[in-house]
Amino acid sequence: MSVARTMSTQHKLETIRLTGTIVTPFFELFTLTVTPFQQNMRVLLPIGLGGERLPATVIDPGGDLSRILSLLESLGTTCQQIWLTHAHLDHCGAVAGLIRHSGARLFGHAAEVQLRASVSLSASFFGLPEAEFENCPEPDVILQGGEVLMAGTTSWQVRFTPGHSVGHVCYYHQETETLLAGDTVFSNSIGRTDLPGGSHEVLLASIQREILSLPDAVQILPGHGPDTTVGRERRENPFLTSS
């Protein structure tokens, strides 16, 4: 399928109420805000050499499975891979259902076994329906950090960024200076560290090492809230300018 959208496809996307869309020569990236936690789930659609859309990689399908499936259908694609930044319930609550529908391969960090196994319990703690936040299966591909993952013809660096959770990772596409940052850095804020496995000191060290070491122009796509840039957060983020 060409990346040129038909009027029918555009109408379907409007009814789904996307939070944002990024178009580059290498990929399209669609953001759908899901769950009561307002988490930014992303659908990465690589563009083939002939201009066609390749099968999707879904990043952090936290919940609202029916909306995620509707988005994939509207885009005329299937989910081939699922990449997790981390395994808090709002980032992986729909993984099991998405795998049942698509057979997608799951990628996640080795250290988050306990988080993946306690998604439903966490949902109960927050007063959410356990059936809508299923325990997350163990990954088909275990990450440690430092790997290079392929989505179609695009390559993404895995950057190990613990602190918000023990096995948090980010995904960086160097050619377009795009960082899928999960819950490390937000616009004028950083990820919370008061949950089990969190550490404020470790998170700040991760941000300094893996994010602020990138060029100012790098676009940060966080797990919650609006997108930002490395330069903006370096200059204006009160948690970083005072560290």
C-alpha positions as CSV (number, residue, x, y, z in Angstrom):
1,M,0.0,0.0,0.0
2,S,1.3,3.5,-0.9
3,V,1.8,6.0,1.9
4,A,-0.6,8.3,0.0
5,R,-3.8,8.2,2.0
6,T,-7.2,7.7,0.5
7,M,-10.1,9.9,1.7
8,S,-11.6,6.8,3.3
9,T,-8.5,6.1,5.3
10,Q,-8.2,9.7,6.3
11,H,-11.8,9.7,7.6
12,K,-11.2,6.5,9.6
13,L,-8.1,8.0,11.2
14,E,-10.1,11.1,12.1
15,T,-12.8,9.1,13.9
16,I,-10.1,7.2,15.9
17,R,-8.8,10.6,17.2
18,L,-5.1,10.2,16.9
19,T,-3.0,12.3,19.3
20,G,-0.3,12.9,16.6
21,T,1.3,11.8,13.4
22,I,4.9,12.1,12.2
23,V,5.8,11.4,8.6
24,T,9.5,11.0,7.5
25,P,11.1,9.5,4.4
26,F,11.7,6.3,6.4
27,F,8.5,5.8,8.4
28,E,5.2,7.1,9.5
29,L,4.5,7.2,13.3
30,F,1.0,7.4,14.7
31,T,0.2,8.2,18.3
32,L,-2.9,7.0,20.0
33,T,-3.5,8.0,23.7
34,V,-4.8,5.0,25.6
35,T,-6.0,4.0,29.1
36,P,-7.0,6.3,32.0
37,F,-3.3,7.0,32.4
38,Q,-3.3,8.8,29.1
39,Q,-0.4,6.8,27.7
40,N,1.0,7.5,24.3
41,M,0.9,4.2,22.3
42,R,2.8,4.4,19.0
43,V,2.3,2.6,15.7
44,L,5.5,2.7,13.6
45,L,4.9,2.0,9.9
46,P,8.2,1.6,8.0
47,I,8.2,2.7,4.4
48,G,9.6,0.3,1.9
49,L,12.0,1.1,-1.0
50,G,9.0,1.3,-3.3
51,G,7.1,3.7,-1.1
52,E,4.8,1.0,0.3
53,R,3.9,0.6,4.0
54,L,5.5,-2.3,5.6
55,P,4.0,-4.3,8.6
56,A,3.8,-2.3,11.8
57,T,5.7,-2.2,15.0
58,V,3.6,-1.2,18.0
59,I,5.3,0.5,20.9
60,D,3.8,0.2,24.4
61,P,0.3,-1.1,23.8
62,G,-0.9,-0.2,27.3
63,G,-4.7,-0.9,26.9
64,D,-7.8,-0.1,24.9
65,L,-7.1,-3.0,22.6
66,S,-10.2,-2.5,20.4
67,R,-9.0,1.1,19.6
68,I,-5.5,-0.2,18.8
69,L,-6.9,-2.9,16.5
70,S,-9.2,-0.3,14.8
71,L,-6.1,1.9,14.1
72,L,-4.2,-0.9,12.6
73,E,-7.2,-1.8,10.4
74,S,-7.6,1.8,9.3
75,L,-4.0,1.9,8.3
76,G,-4.4,-1.3,6.3
77,T,-1.6,-3.0,8.2
78,T,-0.9,-5.8,10.7
79,C,1.3,-5.8,13.8
80,Q,4.5,-7.7,13.3
81,Q,6.4,-6.6,16.4
82,I,5.7,-5.1,19.8
83,W,8.5,-3.1,21.5
84,L,8.1,-2.3,25.2
85,T,9.9,0.6,26.9
86,H,8.9,-1.0,30.2
87,A,6.2,-3.2,31.7
88,H,4.1,-1.0,33.9
89,L,0.4,-1.8,33.3
90,D,-0.3,1.3,31.3
91,H,2.4,0.4,28.8
92,C,1.8,-3.4,28.4
93,G,-1.8,-4.1,29.4
94,A,-2.9,-4.9,25.9
95,V,0.1,-6.9,24.8
96,A,-1.4,-10.3,25.4
97,G,-4.6,-9.5,23.4
98,L,-2.6,-7.9,20.6
99,I,-0.4,-11.0,20.3
100,R,-3.5,-13.2,20.1
101,H,-4.9,-11.1,17.2
102,S,-1.6,-10.7,15.3
103,G,1.0,-13.3,16.4
104,A,3.4,-10.4,16.8
105,R,6.8,-11.0,18.3
106,L,7.4,-9.2,21.7
107,F,10.6,-7.4,22.7
108,G,11.3,-6.4,26.3
109,H,14.0,-6.1,28.9
110,A,15.2,-9.1,30.9
111,A,14.8,-7.4,34.3
112,E,11.0,-6.9,34.1
113,V,9.8,-10.4,34.6
114,Q,8.0,-9.5,37.9
115,L,6.3,-6.5,36.4
116,R,5.1,-8.4,33.4
117,A,3.6,-11.1,35.7
118,S,1.7,-8.6,37.9
119,V,-0.1,-6.3,35.4
120,S,-3.6,-7.5,36.4
121,L,-2.7,-7.2,40.1
122,S,-1.6,-3.6,39.5
123,A,-4.8,-2.9,37.7
124,S,-6.8,-4.1,40.7
125,F,-4.7,-1.9,43.0
126,F,-5.7,1.2,40.8
127,G,-9.4,0.1,40.7
128,L,-9.3,-0.8,37.0
129,P,-10.8,-3.9,35.4
130,E,-8.3,-6.7,35.5
131,A,-9.7,-8.2,32.3
132,E,-8.7,-5.1,30.4
133,F,-5.1,-5.2,31.7
134,E,-3.8,-8.7,31.2
135,N,-0.5,-10.0,32.5
136,C,2.1,-9.5,29.8
137,P,3.7,-12.6,28.2
138,E,7.5,-13.1,28.4
139,P,9.3,-11.5,25.4
140,D,10.3,-13.6,22.3
141,V,13.4,-11.4,22.2
142,I,15.0,-10.4,25.5
143,L,16.8,-7.0,25.5
144,Q,19.7,-5.9,27.6
145,G,20.5,-2.5,25.9
146,G,22.9,-1.9,23.1
147,E,21.0,-3.9,20.5
148,V,20.0,-2.6,17.1
149,L,16.4,-3.5,16.1
150,M,15.0,-3.5,12.7
151,A,11.5,-2.2,11.8
152,G,11.3,-2.8,8.1
153,T,14.3,-1.1,6.6
154,T,14.8,1.3,9.6
155,S,17.3,0.6,12.4
156,W,16.7,1.6,16.0
157,Q,19.3,1.6,18.8
158,V,18.1,0.2,22.2
159,R,19.3,2.4,25.0
160,F,19.1,1.1,28.6
161,T,17.6,3.7,30.8
162,P,16.6,2.3,34.2
163,G,15.3,4.5,37.0
164,H,11.6,4.7,36.3
165,S,11.6,0.9,36.3
166,V,14.4,-1.6,36.6
167,G,14.4,-2.6,32.9
168,H,13.4,0.6,31.1
169,V,14.7,1.1,27.6
170,C,14.4,3.8,24.9
171,Y,14.5,3.3,21.1
172,Y,16.5,5.8,19.0
173,H,16.4,6.3,15.2
174,Q,19.6,8.2,14.3
175,E,18.7,9.2,10.8
176,T,15.6,11.2,11.8
177,E,16.8,12.0,15.3
178,T,13.7,10.4,16.9
179,L,13.7,9.0,20.4
180,L,10.9,6.8,21.7
181,A,11.5,7.7,25.3
182,G,8.9,5.9,27.4
183,D,8.7,7.3,30.9
184,T,12.2,8.8,31.2
185,V,11.8,12.4,30.1
186,F,8.6,14.4,29.7
187,S,8.1,18.0,28.7
188,N,9.4,19.9,31.8
189,S,9.4,16.7,33.9
190,I,10.8,13.2,34.3
191,G,9.4,9.8,35.1
192,R,8.2,9.0,38.6
193,T,10.5,6.9,40.8
194,D,8.3,6.1,43.8
195,L,7.1,2.7,42.3
196,P,8.9,-0.6,43.1
197,G,12.2,-0.7,41.3
198,G,12.4,3.1,40.8
199,S,15.3,5.2,41.7
200,H,15.6,9.0,41.3
201,E,19.4,8.9,41.2
202,V,19.5,6.0,38.7
203,L,17.0,7.8,36.4
204,L,18.9,11.0,36.4
205,A,22.1,9.1,35.5
206,S,20.3,7.3,32.7
207,I,19.0,10.5,31.3
208,Q,22.4,12.2,31.4
209,R,24.1,9.2,29.8
210,E,21.6,8.1,27.2
211,I,19.4,11.1,26.4
212,L,21.2,14.4,27.1
213,S,24.2,12.9,25.3
214,L,22.1,13.2,22.1
215,P,22.0,16.3,19.9
216,D,19.7,19.1,20.8
217,A,17.5,18.6,17.8
218,V,16.5,15.0,18.7
219,Q,12.8,14.8,19.1
220,I,11.7,13.1,22.4
221,L,8.5,11.1,22.1
222,P,7.5,10.4,25.7
223,G,5.0,7.9,27.1
224,H,2.7,10.7,28.4
225,G,2.1,14.3,27.4
226,P,3.4,16.3,24.4
227,D,6.5,15.7,22.4
228,T,9.6,17.7,23.1
229,T,13.3,17.9,22.2
230,V,16.6,17.2,23.9
231,G,17.6,20.8,23.6
232,R,14.5,22.1,25.2
233,E,14.7,19.7,28.1
234,R,18.4,20.4,28.6
235,R,17.6,24.1,28.9
236,E,14.3,24.3,30.6
237,N,13.5,21.0,32.4
238,P,13.7,21.9,36.2
239,F,14.6,18.4,37.1
240,L,17.6,18.4,34.7
241,T,18.9,22.0,34.9
242,S,19.3,21.6,38.7
243,S,21.0,18.2,38.5
